[in-house]
């Protein structure tokens, strides 16, 4: 089995003018998409349900093949890959598809047997996702969140270099969602490349190096969350302070703040509670750019 290392490639994924239409539809699910995913980054594909996120992922993992355009992964045309592709790629689907009549351990041992290369011990992986005490429970008895965590475990089982996560925190409580996000960040720290599809802008903001906004099968923008928030933030400073036994809030333009007399007086004469800039959220920016909500 050939072993691939991300540093060998200028781009982990390169997509040029990709389009796809399902057989029973007159409308393209994705149209003329072009983007690159750099080695070792977490790349977010963001948009509402039906935007084309999952279709794009299915094409990139070679489940949907009749696309137009050009795609290369690991520096090789996607259509030229054989089954060895899956030795290097891990996938966590939005809708879990486990063997329900088997336990989690039995599921992972089965999938482990399909790989030619070295794999993690199933119990180790289950511990990562917080299922160490549920490994011998039938998956049919798992909650939706537990099934999603098992999907993450399966995606990481064979130590892939490129990992696709589709809504990885869906159905999870805050503690388990935080754990899954930490696992994704650990994969990045280990040099892995992550392709993350989600409509949860907080997840994208916390994890992604760059994000692409997709609506109706078209990419509207690609940039880093940090740069987007700086570009679209309101140039205002909000000050919360205590006056006459009541909390009060006042906004001031950032420009000329150092000479603003009212701002100076508030600082001198009142108990300051908090100050913060009026940062735009990724969801605010998405709506502004696309004219669409995420629902």
Residue pairs with C-beta under 8 A, 6 or more apart in sequence:
1 84
1 87
1 116
1 117
2 84
3 117
4 74
4 88
4 161
5 161
5 191
6 12
6 39
6 40
6 161
6 162
6 191
6 192
6 193
7 39
7 191
8 75
9 39
9 74
9 75
10 39
10 75
11 36
11 37
11 38
11 39
11 72
11 75
12 37
12 38
12 39
12 40
12 73
12 74
12 162
12 193
13 35
13 36
13 37
13 43
13 60
13 71
13 72
13 73
13 162
13 193
13 195
14 36
14 37
14 70
14 71
14 72
14 73
15 33
15 34
15 35
15 36
15 60
15 69
15 70
15 71
16 34
16 69
16 70
16 71
17 32
17 33
17 34
17 68
17 69
17 70
18 30
18 32
18 33
18 34
18 56
18 59
18 67
18 68
18 69
18 70
18 71
19 28
19 30
19 31
19 32
19 33
19 67
19 68
19 69
20 28
20 29
20 30
20 55
20 59
20 64
20 66
20 67
20 68
21 27
21 28
21 29
22 29
27 217
28 217
29 52
29 55
29 217
30 52
30 55
30 56
30 59
30 214
30 217
30 218
31 217
31 218
32 69
32 218
33 52
33 56
33 69
33 214
33 217
33 218
33 219
34 219
35 212
35 219
35 222
37 43
37 193
37 195
38 193
38 209
38 210
39 191
39 193
40 188
40 191
40 192
40 193
41 188
41 193
41 194
41 209
41 210
42 184
42 185
42 188
42 193
42 194
42 196
42 207
42 208
42 209
43 193
43 194
43 195
43 196
43 208
43 209
43 210
43 211
43 212
44 196
44 197
44 198
44 204
44 207
44 208
44 210
44 211
44 212
45 53
45 56
45 57
45 195
45 196
45 197
45 198
45 211
45 212
45 214
46 53
46 197
46 198
46 199
46 201
46 204
46 211
46 212
46 213
46 214
46 282
46 286
47 53
47 199
47 213
47 214
47 215
47 294
48 199
48 215
48 292
48 293
48 294
48 295
49 199
51 199
51 214
51 215
51 216
51 217
52 214
52 216
52 217
52 218
53 166
53 197
53 198
53 199
53 214
54 94
54 166
54 197
55 64
55 217
56 197
56 214
57 91
57 164
57 166
57 195
57 197
58 64
59 65
59 67
59 71
60 71
60 73
60 78
60 164
60 195
61 89
61 91
61 164
62 78
62 81
62 85
65 79
70 77
71 77
71 78
71 79
72 78
73 81
73 85
73 89
73 162
74 88
74 161
74 162
87 115
87 116
87 117
87 158
87 160
88 160
88 161
88 162
89 160
89 161
89 162
89 163
89 164
90 154
90 155
90 156
90 157
90 158
90 160
90 162
90 163
90 164
91 155
91 163
91 164
91 166
92 148
92 151
92 152
92 154
92 155
92 163
92 164
92 165
92 166
92 168
93 151
93 166
94 166
94 167
94 170
94 197
96 144
96 147
96 148
96 150
96 151
98 104
98 107
98 139
98 147
98 150
98 151
98 154
99 106
99 107
99 110
99 139
100 138
100 139
100 140
101 138
101 139
101 140
102 110
102 138
102 139
103 135
103 136
103 137
103 138
103 139
104 122
104 126
104 131
104 134
104 135
104 136
104 137
104 139
104 142
104 150
104 153
105 122
105 123
105 126
105 135
105 136
107 139
107 150
107 154
108 122
108 125
108 126
108 153
108 154
108 157
109 122
111 154
111 157
112 119
112 122
112 157
112 158
115 157
115 158
117 158
117 159
118 158
118 159
119 157
119 158
119 159
120 156
120 157
120 158
120 159
122 135
122 153
122 157
123 132
123 135
125 153
125 154
125 156
125 157
126 132
126 134
126 135
126 150
126 153
128 153
128 156
128 183
129 149
129 150
129 152
129 153
129 176
129 179
129 180
129 183
130 149
130 176
130 179
131 146
131 149
131 150
131 153
134 142
134 146
139 147
139 150
142 150
143 171
144 170
144 171
145 171
145 172
145 173
145 176
148 168
148 169
148 170
148 171
148 172
149 172
149 176
149 180
151 168
152 165
152 168
152 180
152 183
155 163
155 164
155 165
156 163
156 183
156 187
160 192
161 191
161 192
161 193
162 192
162 193
162 194
162 195
163 187
163 192
163 193
163 194
163 195
164 194
164 195
164 197
165 184
165 194
165 195
165 196
165 197
166 197
166 198
167 197
167 198
167 199
167 200
168 180
168 181
168 184
168 196
168 198
168 203
169 177
169 180
169 181
169 198
169 200
169 203
170 200
172 180
177 203
181 203
181 206
181 207
184 194
184 196
184 207
185 207
187 194
188 194
194 207
196 203
196 204
196 207
196 208
198 204
199 294
201 281
201 282
201 283
201 286
201 294
202 282
204 211
204 225
204 282
205 225
205 281
205 282
208 224
208 225
209 224
210 222
210 223
210 224
211 222
211 223
211 224
211 225
211 228
211 282
212 219
212 221
212 222
213 219
213 220
213 221
213 222
213 286
213 289
213 290
214 220
215 290
215 292
220 289
220 290
221 228
221 289
223 231
225 282
228 280
228 282
228 285
229 279
229 280
229 281
229 282
229 285
232 280
232 284
232 285
232 288
233 277
233 278
233 279
233 280
234 277
234 278
234 280
235 253
235 254
235 255
235 278
236 251
236 252
236 253
236 254
236 277
236 278
237 251
237 252
237 253
237 254
237 257
237 263
237 275
237 276
237 277
237 278
238 249
238 250
238 251
238 275
238 276
238 277
238 278
239 249
239 250
239 251
239 252
239 263
239 266
239 272
239 274
239 275
240 247
240 248
240 249
240 272
240 273
240 274
240 275
241 247
241 248
241 249
241 250
241 266
241 270
241 271
241 272
241 273
242 248
242 270
242 271
242 273
243 270
243 271
247 273
250 262
250 266
251 278
252 260
252 262
252 263
253 260
254 277
257 263
266 272
280 288
283 294
286 292
286 294
287 293
287 294
